[in-house]
Amino acid sequence: MATEAQVIEYLRKLSKHKTRPERWEDWNAYDGSGGNVDDAYQMGTEDGEISLAQTMINVLDSGAELPDVPEPEEDEE
């Protein structure tokens, strides 16, 4: 089982990556995936993980407040 320090170190490493929209101003998941929906979904998942890591490290390092959790979709309730 990972320790708290290992989790934070993992988030720090991941947060140094750039998401595809950060790397390319005109990023389009459909074009980037060659039209393959599964690949586009995977790219979005990876970018979401990077974005979350960046947010959490920013909160830890700056003492900022955690962002609000989005409301669940109707079918999630």
Summary of the structure (lengths in Angstrom):
residues: 77
radius of gyration: 15.2
end to end distance: 30.9
largest distance: 40.9
contacts: 141
relative contact order: 0.13
helix: 64%
strand: 0%
